[in-house]
Amino acid sequence: MLESIVLRPATDADYEFMRRLYESARAEEMTRFPFDEAQKKAFLDQQFAAQFEHYGIHYPTCERNIVERNGEPIGRFWIDEWRDQIRIVDIALMAECRGSGIGSMLLHQVLDRGDAAGKPVTIHVEAFNPALRLYQRLGFEQVDTNGVYYLMRRAPR
């Protein structure tokens, strides 16, 4: 139920959960690689560590939230508010929670925050990410790309 969804600040103790979440988010993609299970784990561990470090360097003021349902971690929602925009740094839910309305609820909360502050909300999205359609339905438009990621922006209303 959506009523039991809460955000709490991430702690160092959440690192292993976030690593598993990252693995869950890339599971379908990993089926295309000729890796055995040990190679997959090593690759994903390395990739997650690099992402985690990148976020720490490039988003030092980011709100690092763990999404919980009934007291159990099911995702993460990292947001950075700047003078001129609110950036969704990362939103990810465990596979069994996707498509349930939780992500939409969280996105509506940050869009409401952007509207109240008069700031656009932005997010980088991989071109093949299925959530791209959700962002478009919520009013995000592509404003830039680096060839891999689209920079999506939703103007305040």
Beta strands, then each sheet from edge to edge (+ up, - down):
strand 1: 5-9
strand 2: 63-69
strand 3: 72-81
strand 4: 86-93
strand 5: 121-126
strand 6: 141-145
strand 7: 149-154
sheet 1: 1+ 2- 3+ 4- 5- 7+ 6-
end
